[in-house]
Amino acid sequence: MKTMNTMKIVCLSLMTGIVLLSACKKDEFETSPAFPQQSTELRSVIPGPLASPLLSWRDDFTSAASLNSNWFLYGNPKPRFVNYAGNRFGLFDNNGNSPSGSCALSKVKIGDGHGYSIESDVLIDITKGEAGIICPEIGVSRHLSTGSDAVNAEAGISMKLMFVGPGTANIQPAYQDQLYLVLTTLNPDGTFTSTGDPRDETTAATALKVDVDRNGWHKMKIVVTSSKQVAFYLDNKFVWSPKKPIDPSLMINKNVLLGYTSPGTTGKAYHDFVKVTYPISPAIQSVQGDEARND
């Protein structure tokens, strides 16, 4: 009898130990950060609510009221809503004039620290083919804007599809009547990397010419990876990627930027939509891969 009581006590002690050990393990997992690698980086950026992770965002420009509700508008004249053009309804027109241009910054913050993509269908409508610069642009703001300061409209990542018309002032004839991609990224040291700009005599020779329909719709896309590398695509074809990574601040809590020139006298630039997509995390990809192998 005494032996049985001793065995009961030993068993109870073992069970208590197992329960306590399980509780300790549970506390350990619950107090660990979900993304330990990004915690230091997140503390170093501008404070404020983070963008929702892995939550895509899209604007189809349904009305003038929605444009004003979803965007901070800069420039003179300011960007505007267009009901119909290029056989599509509901468009964004940056409405800007060269050289200053006009732009809009999204009121939604983008970037969750793990990479993202931005894409838009754009149209360059060259009605007369005369002098002038017609240029739709997508990008990411260098600074987080709350709409109170126009200086925050500067781009940290920029993709411009730029038409330089024949006879455009201050541009060499060799660089006129051409379509270019002007691609720019902000480096961690505060400098910029670019493909070259046909308006700049020092970089015009390296400007990236493209041979696509000047009066058709095209898809512009920027992909930012979790390793801070950027790739640019036109009509789903890779066109360029800088060797240097972008400034880490561009990974989180920034604005989508839309611009640049659409003067109307020689042509217009339109956006049919703009969309931000977050990549699937490696953990989710792993689960999906396991499910696919089990099917």
Residue frames as qw, qx, qy, qz and C-alpha x, y, z in Angstrom:
[[0.000, 0.886, 0.465, 0.000, 0.00, 0.00, 0.00],
 [0.308, -0.798, 0.113, 0.505, 2.80, 2.34, 0.89],
 [0.430, -0.127, 0.603, 0.660, 4.53, 1.46, -2.37],
 [0.238, 0.626, 0.654, 0.352, 1.39, 2.32, -4.38],
 [0.117, -0.943, -0.229, 0.210, 1.07, 5.71, -2.65],
 [0.401, -0.574, 0.355, 0.619, 4.70, 6.45, -3.47],
 [0.381, 0.187, 0.689, 0.587, 4.10, 5.60, -7.13],
 [0.103, 0.835, 0.530, 0.110, 1.05, 7.90, -7.24],
 [0.249, -0.873, 0.013, 0.418, 3.10, 10.77, -5.83],
 [0.424, -0.298, 0.549, 0.656, 5.84, 10.20, -8.42],
 [0.304, 0.472, 0.704, 0.434, 3.30, 10.11, -11.27],
 [0.024, -0.928, -0.364, 0.080, 1.62, 13.32, -10.09],
 [0.351, -0.720, 0.220, 0.556, 4.99, 15.02, -9.86],
 [0.404, -0.019, 0.653, 0.640, 5.86, 14.00, -13.42],
 [0.188, 0.691, 0.639, 0.279, 2.51, 15.22, -14.76],
 [0.167, -0.926, -0.170, 0.294, 2.90, 18.56, -12.98],
 [0.411, -0.497, 0.413, 0.643, 6.37, 18.98, -14.45],
 [0.361, 0.282, 0.700, 0.548, 5.10, 18.27, -17.97],
 [0.052, 0.863, 0.497, 0.069, 2.28, 20.83, -17.62],
 [0.277, -0.857, 0.051, 0.432, 4.68, 23.49, -16.32],
 [0.438, -0.248, 0.563, 0.655, 7.16, 22.78, -19.11],
 [0.286, 0.539, 0.676, 0.413, 4.40, 23.07, -21.72],
 [0.070, -0.938, -0.314, 0.130, 3.28, 26.40, -20.25],
 [0.374, -0.668, 0.275, 0.581, 6.83, 27.73, -20.39],
 [0.402, 0.067, 0.667, 0.623, 7.17, 26.70, -24.02],
 [0.157, 0.762, 0.595, 0.203, 3.84, 28.38, -24.89],
 [0.189, -0.921, -0.083, 0.331, 4.93, 31.62, -23.24],
 [0.462, -0.395, 0.461, 0.646, 8.22, 31.45, -25.11],
 [0.323, 0.331, 0.678, 0.571, 6.49, 31.28, -28.52],
 [0.013, 0.861, 0.505, 0.066, 3.87, 33.88, -27.71],
 [0.257, -0.886, 0.022, 0.386, 6.42, 36.51, -26.65],
 [0.524, -0.139, 0.500, 0.675, 8.71, 35.98, -29.68],
 [0.285, 0.556, -0.108, -0.773, 8.30, 38.63, -32.44],
 [0.810, 0.426, 0.371, -0.159, 6.48, 37.38, -35.54],
 [0.701, 0.648, -0.022, 0.297, 9.13, 38.86, -37.84],
 [0.639, -0.650, 0.028, 0.411, 12.34, 39.16, -35.79],
 [0.614, 0.091, 0.291, 0.728, 14.49, 40.16, -38.77],
 [0.145, 0.649, 0.329, 0.671, 12.48, 43.29, -39.50],
 [0.425, -0.789, -0.411, 0.169, 12.01, 44.59, -35.93],
 [0.467, -0.436, 0.043, 0.768, 15.17, 46.75, -35.91],
 [0.201, 0.201, 0.476, 0.832, 14.38, 48.21, -39.32],
 [0.184, -0.709, -0.597, -0.327, 10.79, 49.05, -38.40],
 [0.438, -0.737, -0.308, 0.412, 11.88, 51.00, -35.34],
 [0.413, -0.299, 0.194, 0.838, 14.09, 53.24, -37.48],
 [0.125, 0.403, 0.566, 0.708, 11.41, 54.53, -39.88],
 [0.237, -0.288, 0.015, -0.928, 8.82, 57.28, -39.58],
 [0.166, 0.142, 0.855, -0.470, 6.35, 56.43, -36.79],
 [0.557, 0.163, -0.083, -0.810, 2.75, 55.72, -37.57],
 [0.839, 0.082, 0.454, -0.288, 0.41, 52.82, -38.31],
 [0.253, -0.293, 0.803, 0.454, 1.99, 50.22, -40.57],
 [0.577, 0.212, -0.433, -0.659, 0.44, 49.25, -43.87],
 [0.875, -0.100, 0.334, -0.336, -1.61, 46.07, -43.58],
 [0.226, -0.435, 0.823, 0.286, 0.73, 43.17, -44.43],
 [0.176, 0.075, 0.928, 0.321, -0.07, 41.19, -47.56],
 [0.303, 0.672, 0.579, -0.347, -3.18, 43.29, -48.24],
 [0.365, 0.252, 0.493, 0.749, -3.43, 44.41, -51.87],
 [0.101, 0.679, 0.301, -0.662, -4.79, 47.85, -52.75],
 [0.331, 0.284, 0.633, 0.640, -6.26, 49.14, -56.01],
 [0.209, 0.596, 0.240, -0.737, -7.86, 52.30, -57.38],
 [0.439, 0.380, 0.710, 0.398, -9.90, 52.17, -60.60],
 [0.033, -0.164, 0.087, 0.982, -10.62, 55.94, -60.68],
 [0.090, 0.509, 0.852, 0.083, -14.39, 55.67, -60.60],
 [0.000, 0.903, 0.396, 0.167, -15.21, 59.36, -60.09],
 [0.222, 0.677, -0.207, 0.670, -13.85, 62.83, -59.39],
 [0.596, -0.678, 0.144, -0.406, -15.01, 62.45, -55.78],
 [0.964, -0.222, 0.028, 0.146, -13.05, 59.20, -55.33],
 [0.642, 0.476, -0.154, 0.581, -9.93, 60.82, -56.79],
 [0.089, -0.704, 0.247, -0.660, -10.06, 63.56, -54.17],
 [0.803, -0.511, 0.101, -0.288, -10.87, 61.08, -51.42],
 [0.975, -0.083, 0.059, 0.198, -7.99, 58.71, -52.21],
 [0.702, 0.275, 0.035, 0.656, -5.20, 61.08, -53.31],
 [0.225, -0.770, -0.032, 0.596, -3.31, 64.23, -52.38],
 [0.606, 0.661, 0.319, 0.308, -3.16, 66.33, -55.56],
 [0.395, -0.635, 0.140, 0.649, -0.19, 68.57, -56.41],
 [0.403, 0.077, 0.517, 0.751, 0.72, 70.93, -59.23],
 [0.271, 0.669, 0.213, -0.659, -0.81, 73.65, -61.35],
 [0.698, -0.260, -0.095, -0.660, -3.06, 72.50, -62.92],
 [0.490, -0.303, 0.758, -0.308, -3.78, 69.65, -60.53],
 [0.023, 0.000, -0.962, -0.271, -4.48, 66.09, -61.69],
 [0.566, 0.098, 0.094, -0.813, -8.07, 65.35, -62.65],
 [0.551, 0.168, 0.809, -0.117, -10.59, 62.59, -63.25],
 [0.320, 0.291, -0.512, -0.742, -11.51, 61.81, -66.88],
 [0.766, 0.105, 0.396, -0.495, -14.68, 59.88, -67.59],
 [0.876, 0.310, 0.366, 0.053, -13.69, 58.38, -70.95],
 [0.245, 0.810, -0.453, -0.279, -10.66, 58.22, -73.27],
 [0.115, 0.463, -0.868, -0.135, -8.77, 55.60, -75.24],
 [0.669, -0.105, -0.623, -0.392, -11.83, 53.31, -75.27],
 [0.479, -0.223, -0.755, 0.388, -11.81, 53.02, -71.47],
 [0.346, -0.789, -0.250, -0.441, -13.91, 54.57, -68.71],
 [0.648, -0.762, -0.014, 0.012, -12.71, 56.10, -65.45],
 [0.761, 0.335, -0.139, 0.537, -9.19, 57.47, -65.90],
 [0.458, -0.749, -0.037, 0.477, -6.53, 59.48, -64.05],
 [0.526, 0.712, 0.074, 0.460, -5.00, 62.43, -65.94],
 [0.581, -0.349, -0.227, 0.700, -1.95, 63.99, -64.27],
 [0.138, 0.926, 0.341, 0.088, -2.80, 67.15, -66.26],
 [0.486, -0.693, 0.111, 0.522, 0.73, 68.56, -65.80],
 [0.506, 0.856, -0.081, 0.071, 2.86, 70.81, -67.96],
 [0.818, 0.016, -0.083, 0.570, 6.61, 70.51, -68.52],
 [0.500, 0.336, -0.763, 0.232, 8.99, 71.07, -66.87],
 [0.284, -0.341, 0.604, -0.662, 7.40, 71.11, -63.39],
 [0.397, -0.133, -0.883, -0.213, 4.59, 68.62, -64.05],
 [0.599, -0.370, 0.179, -0.687, 1.80, 67.58, -61.68],
 [0.387, 0.100, -0.912, 0.088, 1.32, 64.51, -59.51],
 [0.719, -0.468, -0.073, -0.509, -0.84, 62.71, -56.98],
 [0.139, 0.315, -0.867, 0.361, 0.18, 60.83, -53.82],
 [0.581, -0.358, -0.692, -0.237, -2.00, 58.08, -52.38],
 [0.445, -0.610, 0.268, -0.599, -3.54, 58.68, -48.97],
 [0.977, -0.205, -0.011, -0.056, -3.06, 54.96, -48.35],
 [0.215, -0.736, 0.638, 0.070, 0.38, 54.04, -47.00],
 [0.933, 0.262, -0.227, -0.093, 2.14, 51.21, -48.79],
 [0.450, 0.509, -0.656, 0.328, 5.00, 48.90, -47.85],
 [0.816, -0.531, -0.011, -0.230, 5.12, 46.38, -44.99],
 [0.351, -0.728, 0.587, 0.039, 8.88, 45.81, -45.02],
 [0.697, -0.078, 0.705, 0.108, 8.79, 42.64, -47.13],
 [0.162, -0.073, 0.675, 0.716, 8.58, 44.00, -50.68],
 [0.444, 0.598, 0.467, -0.476, 5.71, 44.96, -52.98],
 [0.341, 0.184, 0.606, 0.695, 4.78, 45.60, -56.61],
 [0.249, 0.622, 0.228, -0.706, 3.06, 48.59, -58.21],
 [0.302, 0.141, 0.730, 0.596, 1.47, 48.45, -61.64],
 [0.321, 0.618, 0.266, -0.666, -0.74, 50.57, -63.85],
 [0.532, 0.462, 0.586, 0.400, -2.16, 50.52, -67.36],
 [0.077, -0.668, 0.011, 0.740, -1.18, 53.78, -69.08],
 [0.569, 0.629, 0.458, 0.265, -1.92, 55.44, -72.40],
 [0.197, -0.457, 0.182, 0.848, 0.08, 58.07, -74.25],
 [0.458, 0.705, 0.540, 0.025, -2.37, 59.69, -76.65],
 [0.287, -0.346, 0.286, 0.846, -0.31, 61.68, -79.15],
 [0.444, 0.700, 0.501, -0.250, -2.98, 63.58, -80.99],
 [0.391, 0.908, -0.062, -0.141, -0.77, 65.83, -83.10],
 [0.897, 0.050, 0.068, 0.434, 2.76, 64.50, -82.72],
 [0.245, 0.865, -0.084, 0.429, 4.17, 67.96, -82.21],
 [0.284, 0.442, -0.559, 0.642, 6.64, 69.48, -79.76],
 [0.594, -0.525, 0.182, -0.582, 6.18, 68.64, -76.12],
 [0.164, 0.228, -0.927, 0.247, 6.65, 65.95, -73.50],
 [0.775, -0.266, -0.142, -0.556, 3.81, 63.55, -72.68],
 [0.348, 0.320, -0.820, 0.324, 4.65, 61.32, -69.75],
 [0.787, -0.494, -0.154, -0.335, 2.68, 59.05, -67.40],
 [0.227, 0.485, -0.720, 0.441, 4.60, 58.04, -64.25],
 [0.817, -0.491, -0.251, -0.170, 4.26, 55.55, -61.41],
 [0.428, 0.439, -0.572, 0.546, 6.46, 55.43, -58.34],
 [0.632, -0.543, -0.493, 0.249, 6.96, 55.58, -54.59],
 [0.088, -0.953, 0.046, -0.287, 7.34, 58.78, -52.59],
 [0.496, 0.389, -0.550, 0.548, 10.73, 59.48, -51.02],
 [0.054, -0.100, 0.604, -0.788, 9.02, 60.77, -47.86],
 [0.049, -0.517, -0.851, 0.077, 5.69, 59.95, -46.26],
 [0.080, -0.218, -0.137, -0.963, 3.21, 62.68, -47.16],
 [0.039, 0.476, 0.779, -0.406, 0.12, 63.66, -45.20],
 [0.229, 0.727, 0.550, 0.342, -0.92, 66.26, -47.76],
 [0.232, -0.919, -0.175, 0.265, 0.31, 69.32, -45.89],
 [0.236, -0.739, 0.411, 0.478, 3.66, 69.77, -47.65],
 [0.774, 0.605, -0.047, -0.184, 4.18, 69.59, -51.43],
 [0.078, 0.719, -0.689, -0.034, 7.92, 68.96, -50.98],
 [0.560, -0.190, 0.790, -0.159, 7.03, 65.37, -50.04],
 [0.801, 0.500, 0.128, -0.302, 5.91, 64.76, -53.63],
 [0.174, 0.678, -0.691, -0.180, 9.50, 63.85, -54.56],
 [0.958, 0.080, -0.186, -0.204, 9.88, 60.28, -55.82],
 [0.486, -0.582, 0.651, 0.028, 12.17, 57.68, -54.27],
 [0.437, 0.051, 0.834, 0.333, 11.33, 55.17, -57.03],
 [0.423, 0.608, 0.050, -0.670, 10.07, 56.39, -60.39],
 [0.457, 0.139, 0.778, 0.409, 9.05, 54.84, -63.71],
 [0.319, 0.649, 0.046, -0.689, 8.23, 57.28, -66.52],
 [0.579, 0.357, 0.629, 0.376, 7.11, 56.37, -70.04],
 [0.049, -0.728, -0.008, 0.684, 8.19, 59.57, -71.79],
 [0.592, 0.570, 0.436, 0.368, 7.42, 60.75, -75.31],
 [0.223, -0.576, 0.118, 0.778, 9.60, 63.61, -76.55],
 [0.570, 0.719, 0.389, -0.085, 7.89, 65.24, -79.51],
 [0.617, 0.311, 0.236, 0.683, 9.67, 66.61, -82.58],
 [0.126, 0.667, 0.083, 0.730, 10.83, 70.20, -82.15],
 [0.604, -0.725, -0.318, 0.088, 10.70, 70.10, -78.33],
 [0.091, 0.903, -0.250, 0.337, 12.67, 73.05, -76.96],
 [0.292, -0.732, 0.571, -0.229, 16.00, 72.52, -75.17],
 [0.829, -0.122, 0.546, 0.008, 16.35, 68.89, -76.33],
 [0.098, -0.453, 0.682, 0.566, 18.82, 67.89, -79.02],
 [0.679, 0.307, -0.275, -0.608, 17.20, 66.81, -82.32],
 [0.391, 0.252, -0.884, -0.044, 18.80, 63.34, -81.97],
 [0.025, -0.119, -0.881, 0.456, 16.65, 62.71, -78.87],
 [0.457, 0.222, 0.145, -0.849, 13.37, 64.06, -80.29],
 [0.757, 0.179, -0.302, -0.551, 10.44, 62.11, -81.70],
 [0.442, 0.184, -0.865, 0.149, 11.29, 59.16, -79.44],
 [0.756, -0.524, -0.137, -0.368, 9.70, 57.15, -76.64],
 [0.302, 0.449, -0.708, 0.453, 11.81, 56.51, -73.53],
 [0.735, -0.551, -0.394, 0.003, 11.67, 54.77, -70.18],
 [0.110, 0.636, -0.434, 0.629, 13.18, 57.00, -67.49],
 [0.823, -0.391, -0.412, -0.011, 13.75, 54.78, -64.45],
 [0.098, 0.639, -0.431, 0.630, 15.10, 56.10, -61.16],
 [0.768, -0.459, -0.443, 0.064, 15.82, 54.70, -57.69],
 [0.231, -0.863, 0.295, -0.339, 17.08, 56.25, -54.45],
 [0.693, 0.215, -0.609, 0.320, 20.28, 54.69, -53.08],
 [0.657, -0.589, -0.406, 0.240, 21.02, 54.27, -49.34],
 [0.501, -0.213, -0.083, 0.834, 23.64, 57.05, -49.52],
 [0.125, 0.732, 0.281, -0.608, 21.08, 59.59, -50.78],
 [0.057, 0.385, -0.558, -0.733, 22.20, 59.52, -54.44],
 [0.771, 0.369, 0.251, -0.454, 20.05, 58.33, -57.34],
 [0.342, -0.138, 0.819, 0.439, 20.57, 55.66, -59.98],
 [0.554, 0.590, 0.206, -0.549, 18.83, 56.25, -63.32],
 [0.744, 0.319, 0.506, 0.297, 18.67, 54.97, -66.89],
 [0.277, -0.066, 0.288, 0.914, 19.24, 58.51, -68.12],
 [0.243, 0.736, 0.475, -0.416, 16.94, 61.35, -69.10],
 [0.533, 0.466, 0.424, 0.566, 16.70, 62.67, -72.69],
 [0.026, -0.964, -0.178, -0.196, 16.14, 66.18, -71.31],
 [0.512, -0.788, 0.271, 0.210, 19.51, 66.13, -69.54],
 [0.545, 0.739, -0.393, -0.046, 22.54, 66.60, -71.82],
 [0.115, -0.590, 0.778, -0.183, 24.77, 64.73, -69.38],
 [0.486, -0.048, 0.846, -0.212, 22.57, 61.59, -69.32],
 [0.677, 0.466, -0.011, -0.569, 20.72, 61.72, -72.66],
 [0.400, 0.483, -0.743, -0.234, 23.16, 59.31, -74.31],
 [0.041, 0.079, -0.973, 0.213, 22.21, 56.56, -71.83],
 [0.573, 0.110, 0.253, -0.771, 18.45, 57.17, -72.04],
 [0.342, 0.050, 0.937, 0.039, 16.52, 53.93, -72.60],
 [0.435, 0.198, -0.350, -0.806, 14.61, 54.06, -75.90],
 [0.461, 0.156, 0.849, -0.206, 11.60, 51.76, -76.30],
 [0.225, 0.097, -0.622, -0.744, 9.88, 50.69, -79.48],
 [0.126, 0.402, 0.881, -0.215, 6.20, 50.27, -78.62],
 [0.066, 0.674, 0.592, 0.436, 2.92, 51.71, -79.87],
 [0.157, 0.085, -0.222, 0.959, 2.87, 55.43, -79.10],
 [0.458, -0.179, -0.067, -0.868, -0.92, 55.58, -79.09],
 [0.717, -0.193, -0.636, -0.211, -1.71, 52.33, -77.27],
 [0.680, -0.654, 0.142, -0.299, -2.23, 51.08, -73.73],
 [0.585, 0.379, -0.647, 0.310, 0.81, 49.72, -71.91],
 [0.775, -0.595, -0.212, -0.018, 1.38, 48.10, -68.52],
 [0.233, 0.657, -0.513, 0.501, 4.07, 49.65, -66.34],
 [0.858, -0.458, -0.225, -0.065, 5.19, 47.64, -63.33],
 [0.083, 0.678, -0.595, 0.423, 7.71, 48.08, -60.50],
 [0.891, -0.285, -0.353, -0.013, 8.70, 45.09, -58.36],
 [0.080, -0.716, 0.537, -0.439, 10.52, 45.62, -55.05],
 [0.775, -0.056, -0.627, 0.059, 11.89, 42.47, -53.41],
 [0.693, -0.707, -0.138, 0.018, 12.41, 41.78, -49.71],
 [0.750, -0.197, 0.054, 0.629, 16.17, 42.20, -50.32],
 [0.029, -0.822, -0.057, 0.566, 15.53, 45.82, -51.44],
 [0.279, -0.108, 0.649, 0.699, 16.23, 45.15, -55.12],
 [0.463, 0.577, 0.232, -0.632, 14.05, 46.79, -57.78],
 [0.331, 0.081, 0.777, 0.529, 13.04, 45.53, -61.23],
 [0.369, 0.468, 0.048, -0.802, 11.07, 47.43, -63.88],
 [0.387, 0.230, 0.859, 0.245, 8.74, 45.83, -66.43],
 [0.362, 0.369, -0.132, -0.846, 6.93, 47.17, -69.50],
 [0.785, 0.184, -0.287, -0.517, 4.08, 45.08, -70.91],
 [0.928, -0.290, 0.200, -0.119, 5.20, 42.24, -68.60],
 [0.835, 0.368, -0.165, 0.375, 8.72, 42.22, -70.08],
 [0.618, -0.619, -0.027, 0.484, 11.74, 42.91, -67.88],
 [0.447, 0.845, 0.027, 0.291, 13.57, 46.09, -68.96],
 [0.309, 0.611, -0.426, 0.592, 16.01, 47.15, -66.23],
 [0.735, -0.632, -0.238, 0.058, 17.20, 46.65, -62.67],
 [0.074, 0.861, -0.407, 0.294, 19.84, 48.78, -60.90],
 [0.668, 0.157, -0.659, 0.307, 22.73, 46.93, -59.28],
 [0.054, 0.202, -0.571, 0.794, 22.43, 48.91, -56.04],
 [0.198, -0.535, -0.813, 0.116, 19.62, 48.21, -53.54],
 [0.109, -0.748, -0.243, -0.608, 17.19, 50.98, -52.70],
 [0.074, -0.396, 0.498, -0.768, 17.22, 53.03, -49.51],
 [0.180, -0.213, -0.935, 0.220, 15.62, 50.90, -46.72],
 [0.204, 0.293, 0.400, -0.844, 13.18, 53.71, -45.91],
 [0.458, 0.190, -0.406, -0.767, 11.33, 53.00, -49.19],
 [0.262, -0.043, -0.962, -0.064, 10.26, 49.58, -47.93],
 [0.237, -0.518, -0.785, 0.244, 7.58, 50.78, -45.54],
 [0.072, -0.782, -0.430, 0.445, 5.02, 53.56, -44.93],
 [0.148, -0.234, 0.353, 0.894, 5.27, 55.49, -48.19],
 [0.530, 0.556, 0.265, -0.583, 2.82, 56.85, -50.78],
 [0.613, 0.359, 0.584, 0.393, 2.14, 55.69, -54.32],
 [0.008, -0.597, 0.128, 0.792, 3.09, 58.50, -56.71],
 [0.547, 0.527, 0.598, 0.255, 1.37, 59.19, -60.05],
 [0.032, 0.750, -0.124, -0.649, 2.45, 61.93, -62.52],
 [0.455, -0.376, -0.023, 0.807, 3.99, 63.62, -64.59],
 [0.121, 0.371, -0.182, -0.902, 3.05, 65.63, -67.75],
 [0.278, 0.469, 0.820, 0.177, -0.13, 65.58, -69.84],
 [0.075, -0.264, -0.009, 0.962, -0.40, 69.05, -71.39],
 [0.434, 0.602, 0.590, -0.317, -3.33, 68.50, -73.75],
 [0.301, 0.778, -0.188, -0.519, -2.06, 70.79, -76.52],
 [0.341, 0.521, -0.726, -0.291, 0.03, 68.02, -78.11],
 [0.618, -0.025, -0.780, -0.098, -1.20, 64.90, -76.33],
 [0.629, -0.548, 0.191, -0.517, -2.43, 63.36, -73.10],
 [0.311, 0.231, -0.894, 0.227, -1.30, 60.72, -70.61],
 [0.720, -0.351, -0.036, -0.598, -3.85, 58.56, -68.79],
 [0.014, -0.200, 0.943, -0.267, -3.90, 55.83, -66.12],
 [0.601, -0.252, -0.565, -0.506, -6.74, 53.31, -66.22],
 [0.801, -0.569, -0.156, -0.101, -5.97, 51.92, -62.74],
 [0.206, 0.618, -0.665, 0.366, -3.15, 51.55, -60.24],
 [0.909, -0.315, -0.211, -0.172, -2.60, 48.52, -58.04],
 [0.054, -0.643, 0.700, -0.307, -0.29, 47.59, -55.15],
 [0.937, -0.097, -0.294, -0.160, 0.34, 43.90, -54.45],
 [0.368, -0.682, 0.606, -0.180, 2.28, 42.32, -51.61],
 [0.514, 0.311, -0.789, -0.126, 4.22, 39.09, -52.29],
 [0.885, -0.353, -0.222, -0.210, 3.20, 35.87, -50.56],
 [0.361, -0.744, 0.542, -0.153, 5.41, 35.20, -47.56],
 [0.319, 0.396, -0.860, -0.056, 7.87, 32.25, -47.70],
 [0.295, -0.029, 0.848, -0.440, 5.91, 30.50, -44.94],
 [0.673, 0.400, 0.289, -0.551, 2.68, 30.62, -46.96],
 [0.550, 0.556, -0.530, -0.326, 4.52, 29.56, -50.12],
 [0.034, 0.304, -0.942, 0.141, 5.88, 26.55, -48.21],
 [0.491, 0.182, 0.696, -0.491, 2.41, 25.54, -47.04],
 [0.675, 0.536, -0.019, -0.507, 1.01, 25.93, -50.56],
 [0.361, 0.524, -0.751, -0.178, 3.88, 23.85, -51.93],
 [0.188, -0.117, 0.935, -0.276, 3.16, 21.07, -49.45],
 [0.606, 0.367, 0.458, -0.537, -0.53, 21.16, -50.36],
 [0.595, 0.587, -0.341, -0.431, 0.33, 20.99, -54.06],
 [0.197, 0.398, -0.896, -0.026, 2.58, 17.97, -53.49],
 [0.318, 0.050, 0.856, -0.404, -0.18, 16.27, -51.53],
 [0.641, 0.396, 0.087, -0.652, -2.79, 16.72, -54.27]]
